[in-house]
Amino acid sequence: MVMNTLIGGGEHAEKPAAHEAHDEKQLMQKPVEAEEERDSIFAFIGELCTRYSTYFYGVLWILYTAYFIASLALKKVTDLTNLLPFILLYAFITLKYISSIFSFTPIANAIGSVWTTFVSSPLENVSRKIRLGVYFCAVFVAFLVVALALPTSEYGSRMNRLQSLLGIIVIVLLLAATSRSRNRIQWTTVFTGLLLQLLLGLFVLKTTAGQELFKWIANVASGFLEFSSAGLQFLFGQNISGSFATSVFPAIIFFVSFIQMVYYLGGMQWLVGKLSWFFTKVMNTSGAESVVASASPFVGQGESAVLVANYVDYMTASELHATMASGFSTISGSVLAGYLSMGANISYLLTSCIMSIPCSLALSKLRYPEMGEPLTRGRMVVPDKEKTDVNLLHAAGNGAALGMTLVLLIAASLIAIVSLLAFVNYMLTWFGNFVGITDLTLNLILGYVLYPFAWLLGVSGNKQLLKVAYLLATKIVANEFVAYADLYDATSGPSIYSILTPRNQIIVQFALCGFANLASIGVQIGAIGAIAPSRKKDLVKLAFSAMITGATATCVSATIAAILI
């Protein structure tokens, strides 16, 4: 009886436990079901917007047109600086609406037919050597005319410009002499890249429209990045000290979060797609490498390769080299605030980034010509980003997390590199003292090695040449953050920047504007190798060559700027 009671009690005791387990399982399933339901709703809305995109853009265009007309009629804002983004946004919405109604393919095909009939076909009947010789002469004459015809200014004489022009010639000859395969060099691509770089520089530095446009972009960019201080002050208060970390890192997190939101909306894919289409058609580069080169100034080294992740496994060695070189040749928008906080001219930084796109492709094809058949030759590929973000807020959060990862990588890299460099310099100074050489450092040694190279950039003045060469060495050995910090450092006396001539100030700001340094080799191998592990061995072989090519491309931007100023 007692046993039956006990057993019966045990059975009754097990039932509540089973019910509790069942209830707990149901509770755990509810958030999952809610999340799946929310995802399906967002997917339905996304599909609806895609299906009826024409009507969506039409309604948006009507509303914005009414608002645009009302704002102009009221004349509350008349300053062009404030009106320009308003006008550009209206132009973008109008173009999107027109493109959703009409196809531009027939127009593009018609233009292509005219080009083929009147330009391509007649040129094919001319010997390749003659065509190449004429093109080379045309490009060289263009550089020579610009160097001699433009009026001189306080920034330099015509002899200074010819000095920089000689620098471009020497750089091209050196890369050609050390080329992987001189017989495979596509000189048309090389000359086109240099010519595009010259035209971009002319537009930005020598036309009123270009100067005003980039000045406006610079003001918008600097003002936009300053909004990151609101989040910093919310966390730490108004009296937070202006250290490097508090000035730079919040802006990086904010910018990466914003870019992730733009990715979610498809804006970044559209922008990169238009740029890469242009370079694919004009420079005859493959679609994949054109996409990476076009994206590098916006998202930075390594991350730009994510846009063509499906193609990295199938890239030729030349494409991989161009992919890495384009990342080394420029900086990214996410770290722009760092240089801005040090005192760098944001207009020069932006100009250098854009000019480096065609130059990195041109010099990469000079150093490592195409010897295979690229999978994406003649076609542009920008696959849409996989929709891992549920909504815009989710995208912002993921961007903030990605920005935090980037901040930690930068912080760790700076701590390690600056500390190791200090140790190496201490040991060199210690050894130097035994033979009467004071203040012997790695930067000083490389500075003397790069002394002739600094002269080829167009830098004048013996003492200033050594200073600029020292900064170039610092950029390669440490990184561009340290080099810019040394350029503007005035803690122990006048900064290097303050003692340079206006011409040399511009040249050095252009020349330092790139990620080409020893530490970035590891960053690129790690980032691209994670996308395509099977190509890591190739990446290791190509990395140093790509780094030198990227650094050279940045310096060519500096020489072209020196010709134009």
C-alpha positions in Angstrom: 0.0 0.0 0.0 2.7 2.4 0.9 4.6 1.3 -2.1 1.6 2.0 -4.3 1.1 5.4 -2.8 4.7 6.2 -3.3 4.7 5.0 -6.8 1.4 6.8 -7.5 2.8 10.0 -6.0 5.9 9.6 -8.2 3.7 9.4 -11.3 1.7 12.5 -10.3 5.0 14.3 -9.6 6.3 13.4 -13.1 3.3 15.0 -14.8 3.9 18.6 -13.7 7.6 18.3 -14.7 6.5 17.0 -18.2 4.1 19.9 -18.5 6.8 22.4 -17.4 9.2 21.0 -20.1 6.4 21.2 -22.7 5.6 24.8 -21.7 9.3 25.8 -21.7 9.6 24.3 -25.2 6.6 26.3 -26.4 8.0 29.5 -24.9 11.3 28.9 -26.7 9.5 28.3 -30.0 7.5 31.6 -29.7 10.5 34.0 -30.3 11.7 31.9 -33.2 8.2 31.8 -34.8 7.9 35.6 -34.2 11.3 36.2 -35.8 10.4 34.0 -38.8 7.0 35.8 -39.1 8.8 39.2 -39.0 11.3 38.1 -41.6 8.5 36.9 -43.9 6.8 40.3 -43.5 9.9 42.1 -44.5 10.5 39.7 -47.4 7.0 40.3 -48.6 7.4 44.1 -48.4 10.8 43.9 -50.2 9.2 41.7 -52.9 6.3 44.2 -53.2 8.6 47.2 -53.5 10.6 45.3 -56.2 7.6 44.3 -58.2 6.0 47.8 -58.1 9.3 49.8 -58.1 8.1 52.0 -61.0 5.1 53.2 -59.1 7.1 53.6 -56.0 9.7 55.8 -57.7 6.8 57.7 -59.5 5.1 58.6 -56.2 8.4 59.5 -54.6 9.3 61.7 -57.6 6.0 63.5 -57.5 6.2 64.2 -53.8 9.8 65.3 -54.0 9.1 67.5 -57.1 6.3 69.2 -55.2 8.5 69.7 -52.2 11.4 70.9 -54.4 9.2 73.5 -56.2 7.7 74.7 -52.9 11.2 75.2 -51.3 12.4 77.2 -54.3 9.3 79.3 -54.3 9.6 80.1 -50.6 13.3 81.0 -51.0 14.1 80.1 -47.4 17.5 78.7 -48.4 19.4 80.4 -51.3 22.9 79.4 -50.6 24.2 77.0 -53.3 26.2 75.0 -50.8 23.0 74.0 -49.0 21.0 73.7 -52.2 23.5 71.4 -54.0 22.7 68.2 -52.1 19.0 68.9 -52.5 19.5 69.3 -56.3 21.7 66.2 -56.5 19.2 64.1 -54.6 16.4 65.3 -56.9 18.5 64.5 -60.0 19.2 61.0 -58.6 15.5 60.3 -57.9 14.5 61.6 -61.4 17.1 59.4 -63.1 16.0 56.3 -61.1 12.4 57.0 -62.1 13.2 57.5 -65.8 15.4 54.3 -65.8 12.5 52.3 -64.2 10.2 53.4 -67.2 12.6 53.4 -70.1 15.5 51.1 -70.9 18.8 52.7 -71.8 20.0 49.5 -73.5 19.0 50.6 -77.1 20.7 53.9 -76.6 23.9 52.2 -75.3 23.8 49.7 -78.2 23.4 52.6 -80.7 26.4 54.4 -79.3 28.4 51.2 -79.3 27.5 50.6 -82.9 28.6 54.2 -83.9 31.8 53.8 -82.0 32.5 50.4 -83.6 31.8 51.7 -87.1 33.6 55.0 -87.0 36.4 54.3 -84.5 37.1 50.7 -83.6 36.9 49.2 -87.1 39.1 51.8 -88.9 41.7 51.5 -86.1 41.8 47.7 -86.5 43.1 48.2 -90.0 46.1 50.1 -88.7 49.2 48.3 -87.5 49.2 47.7 -83.7 52.7 49.2 -83.4 51.6 52.4 -85.3 48.5 52.7 -83.1 50.5 52.2 -79.9 53.2 54.7 -81.0 50.6 57.4 -81.9 48.8 56.8 -78.6 52.0 57.1 -76.6 53.0 60.3 -78.4 49.5 61.8 -77.8 49.6 61.0 -74.1 53.2 62.3 -73.7 52.3 65.5 -75.6 49.2 65.9 -73.3 51.4 65.7 -70.2 54.1 68.0 -71.7 51.5 70.6 -72.8 49.9 70.7 -69.4 53.3 71.0 -67.7 54.5 73.9 -69.9 51.2 75.7 -70.8 49.7 76.1 -67.4 50.6 79.4 -65.8 53.1 79.2 -63.0 52.3 80.1 -59.4 53.9 80.2 -55.9 53.6 76.4 -55.9 56.4 75.9 -58.4 58.0 76.7 -61.7 57.9 74.9 -65.1 61.2 73.2 -64.2 59.6 71.8 -61.1 56.8 70.4 -63.2 59.3 68.9 -65.7 61.0 67.3 -62.7 57.7 65.6 -61.7 57.1 64.6 -65.3 60.5 62.9 -65.4 59.5 61.1 -62.2 56.5 59.6 -63.9 58.7 58.4 -66.9 61.3 56.9 -64.5 58.6 55.1 -62.5 56.9 53.6 -65.6 60.3 52.5 -67.0 61.3 50.9 -63.7 58.0 49.0 -63.4 58.3 47.9 -67.1 61.9 46.7 -66.5 60.9 44.6 -63.5 57.6 43.4 -65.2 56.6 39.8 -64.8 56.3 39.5 -68.6 57.3 42.6 -70.7 56.0 41.0 -73.9 52.4 40.7 -72.4 52.2 44.4 -71.2 49.0 46.0 -72.5 50.4 49.5 -73.1 47.0 50.9 -74.1 45.7 50.1 -70.6 48.7 51.7 -69.0 48.6 54.9 -71.1 44.8 55.2 -70.6 45.1 54.9 -66.9 47.7 57.7 -66.7 45.7 59.9 -69.1 42.6 59.4 -66.9 44.6 60.3 -63.9 45.8 63.5 -65.5 42.2 64.4 -66.6 40.9 63.8 -63.1 43.6 66.0 -61.7 43.0 68.8 -64.2 39.3 68.8 -63.4 39.7 68.9 -59.6 42.8 71.1 -59.3 42.5 73.4 -62.3 38.8 74.0 -63.0 36.5 76.1 -60.8 33.7 73.5 -61.1 36.0 70.8 -59.9 37.5 72.8 -57.1 34.0 73.9 -55.9 32.6 70.3 -56.2 35.4 68.7 -54.2 35.4 71.6 -51.7 31.7 70.9 -51.2 32.3 67.1 -50.9 35.1 67.8 -48.4 32.9 70.0 -46.3 30.0 67.6 -46.4 32.3 64.7 -45.5 34.0 66.5 -42.6 30.6 67.8 -41.3 29.1 64.3 -41.6 31.9 62.6 -39.7 31.6 65.2 -36.9 28.2 63.8 -36.0 30.1 60.9 -34.4 31.0 63.2 -31.5 27.3 63.2 -30.4 27.6 59.5 -29.5 30.9 60.0 -27.9 29.7 62.8 -25.7 26.6 60.8 -24.8 28.8 58.0 -23.4 31.6 60.0 -21.8 30.3 63.6 -21.4 31.3 66.9 -22.8 34.8 67.1 -21.3 36.3 64.0 -23.0 39.9 64.6 -23.9 40.8 65.0 -27.6 43.2 62.0 -27.9 43.7 60.1 -31.1 41.4 57.3 -30.0 38.5 59.6 -29.0 38.9 61.7 -32.2 39.2 58.9 -34.7 37.5 55.7 -33.5 33.9 57.0 -33.0 34.0 58.4 -36.5 35.1 55.1 -37.9 32.3 53.2 -36.1 29.7 55.8 -37.2 30.9 55.8 -40.9 31.0 52.0 -41.2 27.5 51.8 -39.7 26.3 54.3 -42.2 27.9 52.4 -45.1 26.2 49.2 -44.0 22.9 51.0 -44.2 23.7 52.2 -47.7 24.6 48.6 -48.6 21.2 47.4 -47.4 19.5 50.0 -49.5 21.5 49.0 -52.6 23.2 52.4 -53.0 26.8 51.2 -52.7 26.3 48.5 -55.3 24.8 51.1 -57.7 27.7 53.5 -57.2 30.4 50.9 -57.5 28.7 49.4 -60.5 28.7 52.6 -62.4 32.3 53.3 -61.7 33.5 49.8 -62.5 31.4 49.8 -65.8 33.3 52.9 -66.9 36.8 51.4 -66.1 35.9 48.1 -67.7 34.9 49.8 -71.0 37.7 52.4 -71.1 40.7 50.5 -69.7 39.8 47.0 -71.0 40.2 45.5 -67.5 38.1 42.6 -66.2 34.8 43.3 -64.4 36.0 41.8 -61.1 39.2 43.8 -60.7 37.4 47.0 -61.9 34.8 46.5 -59.2 37.4 46.1 -56.5 39.4 49.1 -57.7 36.3 51.3 -57.8 35.2 50.2 -54.3 38.6 50.5 -52.5 38.3 54.3 -51.7 34.9 53.7 -50.2 35.2 50.4 -48.2 39.0 49.9 -48.0 41.4 47.1 -48.7 40.3 43.6 -48.2 36.6 44.5 -47.7 36.3 45.6 -51.4 37.1 42.1 -52.5 33.9 40.9 -50.7 31.9 42.5 -53.5 33.3 39.9 -55.9 33.7 37.1 -53.4 32.2 34.5 -55.8 34.9 35.2 -58.4 38.0 35.4 -56.3 38.6 31.6 -56.5 38.7 32.0 -60.3 40.7 35.1 -60.6 44.0 35.0 -62.7 47.2 36.0 -60.9 47.1 39.4 -62.7 43.6 40.0 -61.3 44.7 39.1 -57.8 47.7 41.4 -58.1 45.4 44.3 -59.3 42.9 43.6 -56.5 45.6 43.9 -53.8 47.4 46.8 -55.5 44.2 48.9 -55.7 43.7 48.3 -51.9 47.2 49.4 -51.2 47.0 52.5 -53.4 44.3 54.3 -51.5 42.7 54.9 -48.1 39.1 54.2 -47.2 36.4 56.6 -46.1 36.2 54.9 -42.8 39.6 56.2 -41.7 39.3 59.6 -43.3 38.4 61.2 -40.0 41.8 60.1 -38.6 43.8 62.1 -41.1 41.3 65.0 -40.9 41.8 65.2 -37.1 45.5 65.5 -37.6 45.2 68.5 -40.0 45.3 66.9 -43.5 43.5 68.7 -46.3 40.5 66.5 -47.0 40.2 67.8 -50.6 43.6 66.5 -51.4 42.9 63.2 -49.8 39.7 62.7 -51.7 41.4 63.7 -55.0 44.2 61.3 -54.4 41.8 58.4 -53.7 39.8 59.0 -56.9 43.0 59.5 -59.0 44.5 56.2 -57.7 41.7 54.1 -59.1 42.8 54.2 -62.8 46.5 54.4 -61.8 46.5 51.3 -59.6 45.0 49.3 -62.5 47.4 50.7 -65.0 50.5 50.1 -62.9 49.4 46.7 -61.8 49.0 45.7 -65.5 52.4 47.1 -66.1 54.1 45.2 -63.2 52.0 42.0 -63.6 50.4 41.8 -67.0 47.5 39.6 -67.8 48.7 36.1 -69.0 45.4 34.2 -68.7 41.8 34.7 -69.7 39.7 36.4 -66.9 36.3 35.0 -66.2 34.8 38.5 -66.2 36.6 40.1 -69.1 34.4 42.6 -70.9 31.6 42.4 -68.4 30.9 44.1 -65.1 29.8 42.1 -62.1 28.4 43.6 -58.9 26.3 41.0 -57.2 23.8 42.3 -54.6 24.9 42.0 -51.0 23.3 39.0 -49.4 20.3 40.2 -47.3 21.5 39.1 -43.9 20.1 42.2 -42.4 16.5 42.1 -41.4 15.9 45.8 -41.7 17.7 49.2 -41.8 18.1 49.3 -38.0 19.6 45.8 -38.1 22.0 46.9 -40.8 23.1 49.9 -38.7 23.8 47.6 -35.7 25.8 45.1 -37.8 27.7 48.1 -39.3 28.5 49.3 -35.8 29.8 45.9 -34.8 31.9 45.7 -38.0 33.2 49.2 -37.2 34.2 48.1 -33.7 36.1 45.2 -35.1 37.9 47.6 -37.5 38.7 50.0 -34.6 40.2 47.1 -32.5 42.3 46.0 -35.5 43.6 49.5 -36.0 44.3 50.0 -32.3 46.1 46.7 -32.0 48.1 47.3 -35.2 49.1 50.8 -34.1 50.1 49.7 -30.6 52.2 46.8 -31.9 53.8 48.6 -34.8 54.7 51.8 -33.0 56.1 49.8 -30.1 58.1 47.5 -32.3 59.4 50.5 -34.3 60.4 52.2 -31.1 62.3 49.1 -30.0 64.1 48.7 -33.4 65.0 52.4 -33.5 66.3 52.2 -29.9 68.6 49.3 -30.9 69.8 51.0 -34.0 70.6 54.2 -32.0 72.4 52.0 -29.4 74.6 50.4 -32.1 75.1 53.8 -33.8 76.5 55.4 -30.7 79.5 53.0 -30.8 80.6 54.4 -34.1 79.7 58.0 -33.4 76.3 58.0 -35.3 73.6 59.7 -33.1 69.9 59.1 -33.6 70.2 56.3 -36.1 66.7 54.9 -36.9 65.2 52.7 -39.5 63.2 55.6 -40.8 66.4 57.6 -41.3 68.1 54.7 -43.1 65.1 54.2 -45.5 64.8 58.0 -45.8 68.3 58.2 -47.4 67.4 55.2 -49.6 64.2 57.0 -50.8 65.9 60.4 -51.1 66.2 60.1 -55.0 62.6 58.9 -55.2 61.3 62.0 -53.2 63.2 64.2 -55.8 61.4 62.4 -58.6 58.0 63.3 -57.0 58.9 66.9 -57.5 60.0 67.8 -54.0 62.7 70.6 -53.9 65.2 71.7 -51.3 67.9 69.3 -49.9 66.7 69.5 -46.3 63.0 69.2 -47.2 63.8 66.2 -49.5 65.2 64.3 -46.6 62.1 65.1 -44.5 59.7 63.9 -47.2 61.8 60.8 -47.8 61.7 60.1 -44.0 57.9 60.4 -44.1 57.6 58.0 -47.1 59.8 55.5 -45.2 57.7 55.8 -42.1 54.5 55.1 -44.2 56.0 51.9 -45.5 57.7 50.6 -42.3 54.9 51.7 -39.9 51.8 53.0 -41.6 50.2 56.1 -43.0 48.6 57.0 -39.6 52.1 57.2 -38.0 53.4 59.1 -41.1 50.7 61.7 -41.0 51.1 62.0 -37.2 54.8 62.7 -37.7 54.0 65.2 -40.5 51.8 67.4 -38.2 53.5 66.7 -34.8 54.5 69.9 -33.1 55.1 68.7 -29.6 58.8 69.0 -29.7 59.1 72.1 -31.9 57.9 73.2 -35.3 56.1 70.4 -37.3 57.6 69.0 -40.5 54.5 70.4 -42.3 55.1 73.9 -41.1 58.7 74.0 -42.5 57.8 72.6 -45.9 57.1 74.9 -48.9 53.5 75.0 -50.1 54.4 72.8 -53.1 56.0 70.2 -50.9 53.1 70.3 -48.5 50.7 69.3 -51.3 53.0 66.6 -52.7 53.6 64.9 -49.3 49.8 64.8 -48.5 49.1 63.1 -51.8 52.1 60.7 -51.5 51.1 59.4 -48.0 47.4 58.8 -48.9 47.5 55.0 -49.2 47.5 51.8 -47.2 50.8 50.5 -48.7 52.8 49.3 -45.7 54.2 46.1 -44.4 51.4 45.6 -41.9 48.7 45.9 -44.6 50.3 42.9 -46.4 49.0 40.7 -43.5 45.6 42.5 -43.6 45.1 41.8 -47.3 46.3 38.2 -47.2 44.1 37.5 -44.2 41.0 39.3 -45.6 41.1 38.0 -49.2 42.5 34.6 -48.0 39.4 34.2 -45.9 37.2 34.7 -49.0 39.2 32.2 -51.1 41.4 29.9 -48.9 42.6 28.0 -52.0 44.3 31.2 -53.3 46.2 32.1 -50.1 49.5 30.7 -51.5 49.1 32.9 -54.6 48.3 35.9 -52.4 51.5 35.4 -50.4 53.5 35.3 -53.6 51.9 38.5 -55.0 51.6 40.6 -51.8 54.9 42.4 -51.7 54.8 43.2 -55.4 51.3 44.5 -55.1 52.3 46.6 -52.1 55.2 48.3 -54.0 52.8 48.8 -57.0 50.2 50.4 -54.7 52.7 52.7 -53.1 54.0 53.7 -56.5 50.5 54.4 -57.7 49.9 56.8 -54.8 53.2 58.5 -55.6 52.2 58.9 -59.3 49.1 60.7 -58.1 51.4 63.0 -56.1 53.6 63.7 -59.2 50.6 64.5 -61.4 49.4 66.9 -58.7 52.8 68.4 -58.7 52.6 68.9 -62.4 49.2 70.6 -62.1 49.9 73.0 -59.2 
